[in-house]
Amino acid sequence: MDQHGAQVTIRRTICSRPWLALAVLASCFATWTSFAGPKEGDQVWVATWGASPVAPLPANTTNPGFTNQTVRLVVHTSLGGSEVRVRLSNAFGMESLVIGTAHLALRGTNAGTLSGTDRALTFAGSGSVTIPPGALVVSDSVKLDVPALSDLAVSLYLPGPTGQATWHAAALATNYVSRSGDFTAAADMPVDHTVTSWFYLTDIEVKSSKDTFAVVTFGDSITDGTRSTPDTNHRWPNLLAQRLAQHHVKLSVVDEGIAGNRVLHDLVGPNALARFDRDVLTQAGVGYVTVLLGINDIGDISRLPAVAQAGRAPQPVSADEIIAGYLQMITRAHQQGLKIVGCTLTPFEGAAYFTPEGETKRQAVNKFIRTRGAYDGVIDFDAVVRDPEHPARFLPLYDSGDHLHPNDAGYKAMAEAIDLSLFRKR
């Protein structure tokens, strides 16, 4: 029988025997689903810490890059776990980045690590990895008991020259750069100088039970913790993580704030709509997202000396345009099954870029957040920190002095005002 005849015979057999057609389809379906990906186990990966990467500034003397040096980066966890891995990003690199060696340990004092906790990191089994421009890599996992609310030290040996590094400039944490050499495994790394930025490191993930989720706090400098005390973890997302732990709520908190970020236009870092997928939707274990963004869209940035010197246009936007940006984020979050919570914009009268027109926009945006019901919940930060006698201004008790950012007491008040039932067990 030729091939054509065989095909006709098969079609006739299936048509005359419907049960056979169902069996064939069931067999095909079983084959397809067997390749649909790994089956969900008892544990899943959940991000416990994060920092959004941004591009280096041209001719920035605090970010010249690295050559034959080790950087030791200190980060503070939210959720604990017994298995851990990291993400490294070359998002804004102009050339491929070589990570010669990488290690992870519990942090001791200053640049030191705790004895017995050092773990060498590998990438697809290799101790080194090359990251193409614009790409990221995820390390293989290592066994390490990582407590909640603890400090980790991630050490990267960079043979270089790297050129200017992808970084998170405002770490508000002391990090360490060695003299020449690979000191990733050294308990006491020889320090050439310190920096207050994170380089290349964007996420720490831990294994947790499959009913555990991450809360991603998506925002600008007020989420990034600007003007909080360095090395104290007094950003409001850190303090929220402390409250969740105290109430035995098994959620992580991942801070994806960028100082100077805006909803609709680039200023510092990609605009919020451009980075929403990268910084929210692809986070391991994300279940919830809070949004505190828009004050940098409202403020007249042409009044800021650094911006004016750079010759940037003010790029004014309306309250309706900011709201449209929120609706885009809400739609995209809901498409992924996430609960998204809106945060009201805090006062800024007296800040360098305040205008009465901007205050009118802030009030309109906050009215939308409070009353329209588009978000799944609301955190009214404005009501927490404003001066009751002068609602367009910060309460002096909570004002860091620039009339835009809270101080430590203000960040604490913000965290304590959050209704934890917004993050009910899913």
Residue pairs with C-beta under 8 A, 6 or more apart in sequence:
1 9
13 20
14 20
14 21
14 24
15 21
40 210
41 210
42 209
42 210
43 83
43 207
43 208
43 209
43 210
44 207
44 208
44 209
44 210
44 212
44 284
44 285
45 85
45 205
45 206
45 207
45 208
45 284
45 285
46 79
46 81
46 205
46 206
46 207
46 208
46 212
46 213
46 214
46 252
46 284
46 285
47 203
47 204
47 205
47 214
47 216
47 252
47 254
47 283
47 284
47 285
47 286
48 77
48 78
48 79
48 80
48 81
48 146
48 204
48 205
48 206
48 214
48 252
48 254
49 75
49 76
49 77
49 78
49 152
49 203
49 204
49 254
49 255
50 202
50 203
50 204
50 216
50 254
50 255
50 256
50 279
50 283
51 75
51 168
51 171
51 198
51 201
51 202
51 203
51 255
51 256
52 168
52 202
52 256
52 257
52 258
52 269
52 275
52 278
52 279
53 89
53 91
53 92
53 166
53 167
53 168
53 200
53 202
54 92
54 166
54 167
54 168
54 169
54 258
54 268
54 269
54 270
55 91
55 92
55 166
55 269
56 63
56 92
56 164
56 165
56 166
56 167
57 63
60 164
62 169
62 195
62 197
63 164
63 165
63 167
63 169
63 197
63 199
64 164
65 160
65 161
65 162
65 163
65 164
65 165
66 158
66 160
66 161
66 162
66 165
66 177
66 199
67 158
67 159
67 160
67 161
67 162
68 158
68 159
68 160
68 180
68 181
69 157
69 158
69 160
69 177
69 178
69 179
69 180
69 181
69 192
70 155
70 156
70 157
70 158
70 177
70 178
70 181
70 182
70 183
70 184
70 189
71 155
71 156
71 158
71 175
71 176
71 177
71 178
71 195
71 199
72 111
72 153
72 154
72 155
72 175
72 176
72 177
72 178
72 183
72 189
73 153
73 154
73 155
73 156
73 175
73 198
73 199
73 201
74 107
74 151
74 152
74 153
74 173
74 174
74 175
74 176
75 151
75 152
75 154
75 173
75 198
75 201
75 204
76 149
76 150
76 151
76 152
76 173
76 233
76 238
77 146
77 147
77 148
77 149
77 150
77 151
77 152
77 204
77 206
78 148
78 149
78 238
78 241
78 244
78 245
78 251
78 252
78 253
78 254
79 148
79 206
79 208
79 212
79 214
79 241
79 250
79 251
79 252
80 145
80 146
80 147
80 148
80 149
80 150
80 206
81 146
81 206
81 207
81 208
82 143
82 144
82 145
82 146
82 206
82 207
83 141
83 142
83 143
83 144
83 206
83 207
84 104
84 141
84 142
84 144
84 146
84 152
84 204
84 205
84 206
84 207
85 121
85 138
85 139
85 140
85 141
85 142
85 204
85 205
86 102
86 104
86 121
86 138
86 139
86 154
86 201
86 203
86 204
86 205
87 136
87 137
87 138
87 139
87 201
87 202
87 203
87 204
87 205
88 99
88 102
88 129
88 131
88 136
88 137
88 139
88 156
88 200
88 201
88 202
89 131
89 135
89 136
89 166
89 200
89 201
89 202
90 96
90 97
90 131
90 132
90 133
90 134
90 135
90 136
90 166
90 200
91 134
91 135
91 136
91 166
92 134
92 166
93 131
93 133
93 134
93 162
93 163
93 165
93 166
94 133
94 163
94 164
95 133
95 163
96 130
96 131
96 132
96 133
97 130
97 131
97 158
97 162
97 166
97 200
98 128
98 129
98 130
98 158
98 159
98 160
99 123
99 128
99 129
99 130
99 131
99 156
99 157
99 158
99 200
100 128
100 157
100 158
100 159
100 182
101 120
101 127
101 128
101 155
101 156
101 157
101 182
101 184
101 185
102 120
102 121
102 123
102 127
102 129
102 139
102 154
102 155
102 156
102 157
102 184
103 118
103 119
103 120
103 121
103 154
103 155
103 184
103 185
104 118
104 119
104 121
104 142
104 144
104 152
104 153
104 154
104 155
105 113
105 114
105 117
105 118
105 119
105 152
105 153
105 155
106 113
106 114
106 117
106 144
106 146
106 150
106 151
106 152
106 153
107 113
107 114
107 150
107 151
107 152
107 153
108 114
108 187
110 174
110 176
110 191
111 153
111 176
111 188
111 189
111 191
112 187
112 188
112 189
113 153
113 187
115 187
117 144
118 185
118 187
119 142
119 143
119 144
120 127
120 142
120 184
120 185
121 127
121 139
121 140
121 142
122 139
122 140
123 129
123 137
123 138
123 139
123 140
124 140
125 140
129 137
131 137
136 202
138 205
141 207
146 152
146 206
148 241
148 245
149 241
149 242
149 245
152 204
154 201
154 204
155 183
155 184
155 185
155 189
156 184
156 199
156 200
156 201
157 182
157 183
157 184
165 199
165 200
166 199
166 200
167 197
167 198
167 199
167 200
168 197
168 198
168 202
168 258
169 197
169 259
169 268
170 196
170 197
170 221
170 224
170 225
170 226
170 259
171 195
171 196
171 197
171 198
172 196
172 224
172 225
172 226
172 228
172 230
172 231
172 235
173 196
173 198
173 230
173 231
174 194
174 195
174 196
174 230
174 231
175 194
175 195
175 196
175 197
175 198
175 199
176 189
176 191
176 194
176 195
177 191
177 192
177 193
177 194
177 195
178 189
178 190
178 191
178 192
179 190
179 191
179 192
181 190
183 189
183 190
196 230
203 254
203 283
203 284
205 284
205 285
206 252
208 250
208 252
208 285
209 250
211 250
211 425
211 426
212 250
212 251
212 252
212 285
213 251
213 252
213 285
213 286
213 287
213 288
213 423
213 426
214 251
214 252
214 253
214 254
214 283
214 284
214 285
214 286
214 287
214 288
215 240
215 251
215 252
215 253
215 254
215 287
215 288
215 289
215 290
215 423
216 254
216 256
216 279
216 280
216 283
216 286
216 288
216 289
216 290
217 223
217 236
217 237
217 240
217 253
217 254
217 255
217 256
217 257
217 289
217 290
217 292
218 256
218 257
218 272
218 276
218 279
218 280
218 289
218 290
218 291
218 292
218 293
218 329
219 256
219 257
219 258
219 261
219 290
219 291
219 292
219 293
219 343
220 257
220 258
220 259
220 260
220 261
220 262
220 292
220 293
220 295
220 296
221 257
221 258
221 259
221 260
221 261
221 296
221 404
221 405
222 236
222 257
222 292
222 295
222 346
222 405
222 406
223 235
223 236
223 237
223 255
223 256
223 257
223 292
224 235
224 255
224 257
224 258
224 259
225 234
225 235
225 236
225 237
225 238
225 255
225 257
225 411
226 259
226 405
227 400
227 401
227 402
227 405
227 406
227 407
228 234
228 235
228 406
228 407
228 408
228 411
229 408
232 408
234 408
234 411
234 412
235 255
235 257
235 411
236 406
236 411
236 412
236 414
236 415
237 253
237 254
237 255
237 257
237 415
238 253
238 255
239 411
239 412
239 414
239 415
239 416
240 253
240 415
240 418
241 252
241 253
242 415
243 415
243 416
243 418
243 420
244 250
244 251
244 253
244 420
244 423
247 420
249 420
249 423
251 287
251 288
251 423
252 285
254 283
254 286
256 279
256 280
256 283
257 292
258 268
258 269
259 268
260 267
260 268
260 269
260 296
261 267
261 268
261 269
261 271
261 272
261 293
261 296
262 271
262 272
262 293
262 294
262 296
262 297
263 271
263 272
263 273
263 293
263 294
263 297
263 317
263 322
263 325
263 326
264 271
264 272
264 273
264 297
264 315
264 317
264 321
264 322
264 325
265 271
265 297
265 315
265 317
266 274
267 296
267 301
267 307
267 312
269 275
272 291
272 293
272 325
272 329
273 325
273 328
273 329
276 328
276 329
276 332
277 332
280 286
280 289
280 333
280 338
281 332
281 333
281 336
281 338
286 336
286 338
287 338
287 339
287 426
288 338
288 339
288 340
288 341
288 422
288 423
289 329
289 333
289 338
289 339
289 340
289 341
290 340
290 341
290 342
290 343
290 379
291 326
291 329
291 340
291 341
291 342
291 343
291 375
292 343
292 345
292 379
292 381
294 322
294 325
294 326
294 345
294 362
294 365
295 345
295 346
295 348
295 362
295 404
297 317
297 322
298 317
298 322
298 345
298 348
298 358
298 361
298 362
298 365
299 348
299 351
299 353
299 354
299 355
299 358
300 314
300 316
300 353
300 354
300 355
300 358
301 307
301 312
301 314
301 315
301 353
302 308
302 312
302 313
302 314
303 352
303 353
304 352
304 353
318 361
319 360
319 361
319 364
319 365
319 368
322 361
322 365
323 365
323 368
326 342
326 368
326 369
326 374
326 375
327 374
329 340
330 340
330 374
330 375
333 339
333 340
334 340
339 376
339 377
339 422
339 423
339 426
340 375
340 376
341 375
341 376
341 377
341 378
341 379
341 422
342 369
342 374
342 375
342 377
342 378
342 379
343 369
343 378
343 379
343 380
343 381
344 366
344 369
344 370
344 378
344 379
344 380
344 381
344 382
344 383
345 362
345 365
345 366
345 381
345 382
346 381
346 382
346 385
346 386
346 394
346 406
347 362
347 382
347 385
347 386
347 387
347 391
347 392
347 393
347 394
347 403
348 354
348 358
348 359
348 362
348 392
348 403
348 404
349 359
349 390
349 392
349 393
349 403
350 393
350 394
350 403
351 402
351 403
351 404
352 402
352 404
354 403
359 392
366 382
368 374
369 375
369 378
370 378
370 380
376 422
377 419
377 422
379 417
379 418
379 419
379 422
380 417
381 414
381 417
384 413
384 414
384 417
385 394
385 395
385 398
385 406
385 410
385 413
385 414
386 392
386 393
386 394
386 395
387 393
387 394
387 395
387 396
388 395
393 399
393 403
394 403
394 404
394 406
394 410
395 410
397 409
397 410
398 406
398 407
398 409
398 410
398 413
399 406
399 407
399 410
400 406
400 407
400 410
401 407
406 413
406 414
